Structures are given as C-alpha cells and as structure tokens.
Amino acid sequence: MFDKRPYLHLHFLVFLWGFTAILGLLIKLSFPEVVFYRTLFSFIAFIPVLYFLKIPFGVDPRTFFKLLFTGVIISLHWLLFFGAARYANASVSLIGLATTSLWTAFLEPLARKKRISKMEVFFGLLIILGLYIIYQDDFMYGAGLIMSVASAFFAAVFSVSNSLFVQRLNPLQITFYETGGAFLGTIPFVLWQINTHESSLAIPTQMDLVYLLILALICTVYANAVWVRLLKKLSAFAANLVINLEPIYGIILALLIFGRAEAMNPGFYMGGSLMIITIFAYPVVSRRFRGGLK
C-alpha cells in the first residue's frame, strides 16, 4: 500500500524551506554573512543534539572528508540561493529551484550507475516548461534567475549524495558534518567580502539574531535532519519533485509579507499550476509504469 506520510512530512519541510528566502531578505546582513552565521549556529546546535541522543561523532576518515565536501556543496547552494534573492527578489530565487528535479534526473542515474529514466526527464522538462511560462511575459531578473538555477544544480548534487550516505549513516550524523563543511565553505566568501570592502564581519542586530536562529534551528537543523531521514523512503528525484513546491509556498508567503515587491505576472499562475500538477502526478505515474518506461 502506498504510504503518504513521507510525502506529507516532506511538504511541511518544503513549506519551511520556502520561508528561508524571506528570512534571507529580512536579515540586514550581506548574503555571505547570512550563510556564515546560519551554518555556524546550526553546527553548534547539532553538538548537544548528537550528545544527548548518544549518536556517535566518529566516522572513518574517507567518509569524514566526503561529508565535509558535500557540506561545501551545500554552502554554494545557499550562497547562490540567498544571492539570487538579493540580486532579484525572493520569488525569482525560489522559482529557479524548480530546475532541481531536472538536474537530479541526470545526476542520480550517474551516481547509481543506472540508465537515465526517460520518464523522470519528461517530468523534469514539464517543470522547466512551467518555469518558462512563468517568465515568458515579463522577465527582468536574468542574473538572479541564473544564480537560482545554479543553486538548484548544487541542491541536486547534495540530494543525490545524501541518498547514498543515508543507507549507512545516521541522518543527524550526516547533517552535523555537512553543516560543518558548509560553514568552512562559506569562510572564503566572507573573507573575500571583508577584503574587498575593507570592512569587518558584521555583528547581527537583536532582530537579525532572532531571524538567524529561526533559520538555523528550524529551517536547517530540524528540516535537514528530517529531510535526510526521508531519503530512506523516497528516491532523490521523487523528493526533489515535491521540493518544486518550494517556490509556490515561498512566493505566496513573500506576497503576504512584502506585497507588491513580490508581485508576479499572470503567467506565474499558469506555470505554477503546471508545476503543481506535475508534482502530484509523478508518484501516481511512476507506480503505474514502474518497470515499463525507462
């Protein structure tokens, strides 16, 4: 019998992730500093969690460096994601992530040494079509969208890597080391910014600190730990297809919070509808044609 609970849980996580672009705009720091503090606070928060849950910290050296490298990939994903929100707006930053499923359709078979599924490529292309419809009428944010699509690529690499790690490691253990890797991956960008602007690392205001803690503890520690656990039950592609709802949730929230600054053209509703239909159709079609269309 088809278990809907992992999908419902994933939808809740996607709602939280849809809120991250909004938090990134509310925080009055540069986007490299946002990622720097987010990863630092998250890494620190994981230490007592692993300790009290008696999850071992130790991993073999090869796995240790693989997890750190995956964390660097996450840092690139977050830097581009928040950068897209600053160069364009939250809506553009979120919409570009819709390409994650298409990237995953190509990357996951390569990682697992399997043939690329024609069905998954087809669904990924439908997502791209929805993206095209959304912006064909009024496109003003080219740089932001390019950054967002690049962010989606790194998100796909991250998802595929974790779908392999989760088979043999504890999800919290994985996320702990990857968050540490993300923190290390952010440091060069912060140092470059400090050197370029001849300034020092900005100290968060009281309100910024509140937003950063929400971003770190809820949208990162909680959400990513559960996300890695869900990859035991869902393929990376199926999970990323649901994640395509992140732009929909996020843009609705952005419209409520920022109003006209986030208003989109009418094509958004057509493209967004196509994306939603695609997302909900995939599990049904994949079950019916499993073993058929490859």
SEGU-536457 format. One line per 8 residues: for each residue x, y, z of N, C-alpha, C. Coordinates in steps of 0.1 Angstrom, whole numbers, plus 2048, in hexadecimal, padded with zeros to 3 digits. Example, Ala and Ser with C-alpha at 12.3 -4.5 7.8 and 13.67 -1.06 7.14 Angstrom:
884/7C7/84E/87B/7D3/84E/884/7DF/84E | 880/7EA/847/889/7F5/847/881/800/84F
//
This chain:
808/7F4/800/800/800/800/809/80D/800 | 805/816/7F8/80D/823/7F7/80C/82B/804 | 818/82E/80A/818/835/816/81A/844/813 | 80F/84C/817/80F/85A/814/817/863/81E | 81A/85D/82A/820/865/835/82D/86B/832 | 836/864/82B/843/86B/827/841/877/81E | 837/876/815/834/881/80C/82E/88D/814 | 825/88A/81D/81F/895/825/829/89B/82E
832/893/834/83D/899/83C/846/8A2/834 | 849/89D/828/852/8A4/81F/84B/8B2/81B | 83E/8B2/819/837/8BE/816/839/8C9/821 | 839/8C4/82D/83B/8CD/839/849/8D3/839 | 853/8CA/836/860/8CF/835/862/8D9/829 | 85B/8D7/81E/85C/8E0/813/856/8ED/816 | 84C/8ED/81E/846/8FA/823/850/902/82B | 858/8FB/834/862/901/83B/86D/907/832
871/8FF/829/87C/904/81F/877/90F/817 | 86A/90F/814/864/91B/80C/865/928/814 | 866/927/821/867/932/82A/875/938/82B | 880/92F/827/88D/933/829/891/940/820 | 88C/941/814/88F/94C/80C/88A/959/812 | 87F/958/818/879/964/81F/881/968/82B | 886/95E/833/88E/961/83E/89B/967/839 | 8A0/962/82E/8AD/968/828/8AB/977/824
8A0/97B/820/89D/989/81D/89A/991/82A | 895/98B/834/892/992/840/89E/995/848 | 8A8/98C/847/8B5/98E/84E/8BD/999/847 | 8C1/9A3/84F/8C9/9AE/849/8D8/9AC/849 | 8DC/9A1/844/8EA/99E/842/8EC/99A/833 | 8F9/99A/82F/8FB/996/821/8F8/987/820 | 8F6/982/814/8F2/974/813/8FD/96A/817 | 90A/96D/815/914/964/81A/914/963/829
911/96F/830/911/96F/83E/904/967/843 | 8F9/968/83C/8EE/960/840/8F1/951/840 | 8F7/94D/836/8FB/93E/835/905/93B/83F | 90F/944/842/919/942/84C/913/940/859 | 90A/949/85E/904/947/86B/8FB/93B/86B | 8F3/939/860/8EA/92E/860/8F1/921/862 | 8FC/91F/85B/903/912/85C/90B/911/86A | 910/91C/86F/917/91C/87C/90D/918/887
901/91F/887/8F8/91C/892/8F2/90E/891 | 8F0/909/884/8EB/8FC/882/8F5/8F1/887 | 902/8F3/884/90C/8EA/887/90D/8E9/897 | 90D/8F4/89D/90E/8F4/8AC/901/8ED/8B2 | 8F6/8F0/8AC/8E9/8EA/8B2/8E9/8DB/8B1 | 8F0/8D5/8A6/8F0/8C7/8A4/8F8/8C0/8AF | 902/8C6/8B5/90B/8BF/8BF/903/8BA/8CB | 8FB/8C2/8D2/8F3/8BC/8DD/8E8/8B2/8D9
8E3/8B4/8CC/8D9/8AB/8C7/8DF/89D/8C6 | 8EA/89C/8BF/8F1/88F/8BE/8F5/889/8CB | 8FA/892/8D4/8FF/88D/8E1/8F3/887/8E9 | 8E8/88E/8EB/8DD/889/8F3/8D6/87D/8ED | 8D6/87C/8DF/8D0/871/8D8/8DA/865/8D7 | 8E6/867/8DD/8F0/85D/8DD/8F3/857/8CF | 8F4/861/8C5/8F8/85E/8B8/907/860/8B7 | 90E/856/8B2/91D/857/8B2/922/862/8A8
92C/869/8AD/931/874/8A4/93B/86E/89A | 941/863/89D/94C/85E/895/947/857/888 | 94E/85A/87D/94D/854/870/95B/851/86B | 95C/848/861/969/845/85C/96D/851/853 | 97B/853/852/980/85F/84B/97B/861/83D | 979/856/836/974/858/828/966/85E/828 | 95D/859/831/94F/85E/832/94F/86C/837 | 958/86F/840/959/87C/846/95C/886/83C
965/884/833/969/88E/828/95E/88F/81E | 957/883/81B/94C/884/812/940/88C/817 | 93E/88B/824/933/893/82A/936/8A1/82A | 943/8A5/82D/947/8B3/82D/946/8B8/81F | 94A/8B1/815/949/8B5/807/93B/8B8/803 | 932/8AF/807/923/8B0/804/91E/8BD/80B | 924/8C0/817/920/8CC/81E/924/8D9/817 | 930/8D8/810/935/8E3/808/92B/8E6/7FC
926/8DB/7F7/91C/8DC/7EC/90F/8E3/7F1 | 90B/8DF/7FE/900/8E6/804/902/8F5/805 | 90E/8F8/809/911/907/80B/910/90E/7FE | 914/908/7F2/912/90E/7E5/904/910/7E2 | 8FC/905/7E5/8ED/906/7E3/8E7/911/7EA | 8EA/913/7F7/8E4/91D/7FF/8E9/92B/7FB | 8F6/92C/7F8/8FC/939/7F4/8F5/93E/7E7 | 8F3/936/7DE/8ED/939/7D1/8DE/93C/7D3
8D7/934/7DC/8C9/936/7DF/8C6/944/7E5 | 8CE/947/7F0/8CB/954/7F6/8D0/95F/7ED | 8DB/95D/7E6/8E0/967/7DC/8D6/96A/7D2 | 8CE/960/7CD/8C4/962/7C3/8B9/96B/7C9 | 8B6/968/7D5/8AB/971/7DC/8AF/97F/7DD | 8BC/982/7DF/8C1/990/7E0/8C2/996/7D2 | 8C7/98F/7C8/8C8/994/7BB/8BB/996/7B4 | 8B1/98E/7B7/8A4/98F/7B1/899/991/7BD
892/986/7C0/889/986/7CC/887/978/7D0 | 87F/976/7DB/87D/969/7E0/877/95F/7D6 | 86D/965/7CF/866/95D/7C5/86F/957/7BA | 878/95F/7B5/882/95A/7AB/88B/950/7B1 | 890/952/7BD/899/949/7C4/892/93B/7C6 | 885/93C/7C9/87E/92F/7CB/87A/928/7BE | 877/92F/7B4/872/929/7A8/87E/922/7A1 | 88A/927/7A1/895/920/79B/897/913/7A0
894/910/7AD/896/903/7B3/88D/8F8/7AD | 883/8FD/7A5/87B/8F3/79E/882/8EA/794 | 88E/8EE/790/896/8E6/787/89E/8DB/78F | 89D/8DA/79C/8A4/8D0/7A3/8A0/8C2/79F | 893/8C0/79C/88F/8B2/797/895/8AE/78A | 897/8B8/781/89D/8B4/774/8AC/8B1/776 | 8B3/8B9/77E/8C1/8B6/781/8C2/8A8/788 | 8B9/8A5/791/8B9/898/798/8B6/88C/78E
8AE/88F/784/8AB/884/77B/8B7/87F/773 | 8C1/888/772/8CD/884/76B/8D8/880/775 | 8D9/886/781/8E3/883/78A/8E1/876/792 | 8D5/873/796/8D3/867/79E/8D6/85B/797 | 8D2/859/78A/8D6/84D/783/8E5/84B/781 | 8EC/857/780/8FB/856/77E/901/852/78C | 8FC/857/797/901/853/7A4/8FF/844/7A7 | 8F3/83F/7A3/8F0/831/7A5/8F3/828/79A
8FA/82D/790/8FE/825/784/8F2/81E/77E | 8E7/826/77B/8DB/821/775/8D8/829/768 | 8D0/824/760/8CB/82C/754/8C3/838/759 | 8C3/843/751/8BB/84E/754/8AD/84B/751 | 8A3/84D/75A/895/84A/758/88F/855/74E | 889/850/744/882/859/73A/876/85F/741 | 870/858/74A/864/85D/751/868/869/75A | 873/867/761/878/872/76A/87C/87E/763
883/87C/758/887/887/74F/87B/88F/74A | 870/887/746/864/88D/741/85D/896/74C | 85C/890/758/856/898/763/85F/8A4/766 | 86C/8A3/766/875/8AE/768/873/8B9/75D | 871/8B5/751/86F/8BE/746/862/8C6/748 | 858/8BF/74D/84B/8C5/750/84D/8D1/75A | 856/8CE/764/859/8D8/76E/85F/8E4/767 | 868/8E2/75E/86F/8EC/756/865/8F4/74E
85B/8ED/748/851/8F4/740/849/8FD/749 | 846/8F8/755/83E/901/75E/847/90D/762 | 854/90C/763/85D/917/766/85D/921/75A | 85D/91B/74E/85D/924/742/850/92C/741 | 845/925/744/838/92C/743/837/938/74D | 83D/935/759/83C/940/763/844/94C/75F | 84F/94B/758/857/956/755/857/95B/747 | 84F/955/73E/84F/959/730/849/967/72E
840/96B/736/839/978/734/841/984/73A | 848/982/744/84F/98D/74B/85B/989/752 | 867/988/74B/873/984/751/87C/98F/754 | 87F/992/760/888/99E/763/894/99A/76C | 894/98D/771/89E/98A/77B/8A7/97E/776 | 8AE/981/76B/8B6/976/765/8C1/971/76E | 8C9/97B/774/8D4/977/77D/8CF/96F/789 | 8C4/973/78F/8BF/96C/79A/8BA/95E/796
8B4/95D/78B/8AF/94F/787/8BB/946/784 | 8C5/94B/77D/8D1/943/77A/8D7/93E/787 | 8D8/946/791/8DD/942/79E/8D4/938/7A5 | 8C7/93A/7A3/8BE/930/7A9/8BE/923/7A3 | 8C0/922/795/8C1/916/78E/8CE/90F/792 | 8D9/916/793/8E5/910/798/8E4/90B/7A6 | 8DC/912/7AE/8DA/90D/7BC/8D2/900/7BB | 8C9/8FF/7B2/8C1/8F2/7B0/8CB/8E7/7AD
8D5/8E9/7A4/8DE/8DF/7A0/8E5/8D9/7AD | 8EA/8E2/7B5/8F1/8DE/7C1/8E8/8D7/7CB | 8DB/8DB/7CB/8D1/8D4/7D4/8CF/8C6/7CF | 8CF/8C4/7C2/8CE/8B6/7BC/8DA/8AE/7C0 | 8E6/8B3/7BF/8F2/8AC/7C2/8F1/8A8/7D1 | 8ED/8B1/7D9/8EC/8AF/7E8/8E2/8A3/7EA | 8D6/8A4/7E4/8CC/89A/7E6/8D0/88C/7E2 | 8D7/88B/7D6/8DB/87E/7D1/8E6/879/7DA
8EF/881/7DF/8FA/87D/7E8/8F4/877/7F5 | 8EA/87E/7FA/8E4/87A/807/8DC/86D/806 | 8D6/86B/7FA/8CF/85F/7F8/8D8/852/7F8 | 8E5/855/7F6/8EF/84A/7F7/8F4/849/806 | 8F6/854/80C/8FB/854/81A/8F1/84E/824 | 8E4/851/821/8DA/84D/82B/8D8/83E/82C | 8DD/836/823/8DC/828/824/8E5/822/82F | 8EF/829/833/8F8/823/83D/8FC/82C/849
8F6/839/849/8F9/842/854/8ED/848/85A | 8EE/84C/866/8E2/852/86D/8E0/860/867 | 8D3/863/864/8D0/870/85E/8D6/87C/865 | 8D5/87C/873/8DA/888/87A/8E9/888/87A | 8F0/87D/879/8FE/87C/878/902/882/86A | 8FB/87F/860/8FE/884/852/8FC/893/852 | 8F1/898/858/8EE/8A6/857/8F8/8AE/860 | 8FC/8A9/86B/906/8AF/873/913/8B2/86B
919/8A8/865/925/8AB/85E/923/8B3/851 | 918/8B1/84B/916/8B9/83F/914/8C8/842 | 90D/8CB/84E/90C/8D9/852/919/8DF/855 | 922/8D7/85B/930/8DB/85E/937/8DE/851 | 935/8D6/847/93B/8D8/83A/936/8E5/833 | 929/8E7/835/923/8F3/830/928/900/836 | 92B/8FF/843/931/90A/84A/93F/90D/845 | 947/903/843/954/904/83E/954/90A/82F
94A/905/828/949/909/81A/945/918/818 | 93F/91D/823/93A/92B/822/945/935/826 | 94F/930/82E/959/939/833/961/941/828 | 965/93A/81D/96C/942/813/964/94D/80D | 957/94B/80B/94F/956/806/94D/962/80F | 94D/95F/81C/94C/969/826/959/971/826 | 964/96A/826/971/970/826/973/979/81A | 96F/974/80E/96F/97B/802/967/988/803
95B/987/809/953/993/80A/95A/99D/814 | 95F/999/81F/966/9A1/828/972/9A8/822 | 979/9A1/81A/985/9A6/814/981/9B0/809 | 977/9AD/801/972/9B6/7F6/96D/9C3/7FB | 965/9C2/806/95F/9CE/80B/967/9D5/816 | 972/9CF/81A/97A/9D4/824/972/9D6/831 | 96B/9CC/835/962/9CD/840/965/9C1/849 | 95D/9C0/854/95E/9B4/85D/951/9AC/85C
951/9A1/862/944/999/862/93A/9A0/86A | 92E/9A1/864/923/9A9/86B/91D/9A0/876 | 91A/9A7/881/914/9A1/88D/904/9A2/88B | 8FD/997/88C/8EE/997/88B/8E8/9A0/895 | 8DD/9A7/891/8D5/9AF/89A/8CD/9A5/8A2 | 8C5/9AA/8AC/8BD/9A1/8B4/8B2/99A/8AB | 8AC/9A2/8A2/8A2/99C/899/8A8/992/88F | 8B4/996/88A/8BB/98D/881/8BE/980/888
8C2/981/895/8C5/975/89C/8B9/96B/89D | 8AE/971/8A0/8A2/969/8A1/89F/962/893 | 8A0/969/888/89E/963/87B/8A8/958/878 | 8B5/95B/87C/8BF/951/879/8BD/945/881 | 8B8/946/88E/8B6/93A/896/8AA/932/890 | 8A0/938/88B/895/931/884/89B/92A/878 | 8A3/931/870/8A9/92C/864/8B2/920/867 | 8BA/921/872/8C3/916/876/8BC/90A/87C
8B4/90D/887/8AF/902/88F/8A3/8FB/889 | 89A/903/883/88E/8FD/87D/88F/8F9/86E | 894/903/866/895/901/858/8A1/8F9/854 | 8AB/8F7/85D/8B7/8F0/859/8B9/8E3/861 | 8BA/8E4/86F/8BD/8D9/877/8B1/8CF/876 | 8A5/8D4/879/899/8CB/879/896/8C6/86B | 895/8D0/862/890/8CC/854/89A/8C3/84D | 8A7/8C6/84E/8B0/8BE/846/8B2/8B0/84C
8B2/8AF/85A/8B3/8A2/860/8A7/899/85C | 89B/89E/85C/88F/896/858/890/893/849 | 895/89D/841/896/89B/832/89F/88F/82F | 8AA/88E/836/8B4/883/833/8AD/876/837 | 8A5/876/842/89F/86A/846/894/866/83C | 88D/86F/836/883/86C/82C/889/866/81F | 896/869/81D/89C/863/811/89D/854/812 | 89B/84F/81E/89B/840/81F/88E/83A/818
884/842/818/877/83E/813/873/843/805 | 87A/84D/801/877/853/7F4/884/854/7EB | 882/853/7DE/88E/855/7D6/891/864/7D6 | 89E/867/7D2/8A2/875/7D2/899/87D/7C8 | 896/876/7BD/88E/87D/7B2/880/880/7B8 | 87A/876/7BD/86C/877/7C3/86B/882/7CD | 875/882/7D6/876/88D/7E0/878/89A/7DB | 881/89C/7D1/883/8A9/7CB/877/8AE/7C3
86F/8A5/7BE/863/8A9/7B6/85A/8B0/7C0 | 858/8AA/7CC/850/8B1/7D6/856/8BE/7DA | 863/8BF/7DA/86A/8CB/7DE/867/8D6/7D4 | 862/8D3/7C8/85F/8DD/7BF/853/8E5/7C3 | 84C/8E1/7CE/841/8E9/7D3/847/8F4/7DC | 854/8F4/7DF/85A/8FE/7E7/858/90C/7E1 | 859/90E/7D4/856/91B/7CE/848/920/7D0 | 83F/916/7CF/830/919/7D1/82E/91E/7DF
832/916/7E9/830/91A/7F7/837/927/7FA | 843/928/7F6/84C/933/7F9/846/940/7F3 | 842/93F/7E6/83D/94B/7DF/830/950/7E6 | 827/947/7EA/81B/94B/7F1/81E/952/7FE | 828/94C/805/82C/953/812/832/961/80F | 83B/961/804/841/96E/801/837/979/7FD | 82D/975/7F6/822/97E/7F2/81B/983/7FE | 819/97B/808/812/97F/814/81A/988/81D
828/986/81C/831/98E/825/836/99A/81E | 83A/999/811/840/9A4/80A/837/9AB/800 | 82B/9A5/7FE/821/9AC/7F5/826/9AE/7E7 | 824/9BA/7E1/826/9BC/7D3/835/9B9/7CF | 83E/9BA/7D8/84C/9B8/7D4/84E/9A9/7CF | 845/9A0/7D3/846/992/7CE/83B/98F/7C4 | 833/998/7C0/828/995/7B6/82E/98F/7A9 | 828/985/7A4/82C/97E/798/822/981/78D
826/97E/781/81E/97F/775/813/974/775 | 809/976/76C/7FE/96B/76C/803/95E/768 | 80E/95D/760/814/950/75C/818/948/768 | 81A/94E/774/81E/946/780/813/93C/783 | 807/940/782/7FC/937/786/7FB/92B/77C | 7FD/92E/76F/7FD/923/766/808/919/768 | 814/91F/769/820/917/76B/820/910/778 | 81C/917/783/81B/911/790/811/905/790
806/907/789/7FC/8FC/788/802/8F0/782 | 809/8F2/777/810/8E7/770/81A/8E0/779 | 821/8E7/780/82B/8E2/78A/824/8D9/794 | 819/8DE/79A/812/8D7/7A5/80C/8CA/79F | 806/8CB/793/800/8BF/78D/80B/8B4/78B | 817/8B9/786/822/8B0/784/827/8A9/790 | 828/8B1/79B/82D/8AC/7A8/824/8A1/7AD | 817/8A4/7AD/80D/89A/7B2/80B/88E/7A9
80E/890/79C/80C/885/792/817/87B/793 | 823/87F/796/82F/877/795/82D/86A/79E | 82A/86B/7AB/828/85E/7B2/81E/854/7AC | 813/85A/7A7/809/851/7A1/80E/84A/794 | 814/852/78C/819/84D/77F/825/843/781 | 82E/846/78A/839/83E/78D/835/830/792 | 82B/830/79B/826/823/7A0/820/81B/795 | 818/821/78C/811/81A/781/81A/814/777
825/81C/774/82E/818/769/83B/813/76E | 83C/810/77B/849/80B/780/84C/7FE/779 | 859/7FE/774/85D/7F2/76D/85A/7F3/75E | 852/7FE/75A/84F/7FF/74C/858/80A/745 | 854/816/746/85B/821/73F/868/824/747 | 874/823/740/881/825/746/888/82F/73F
//
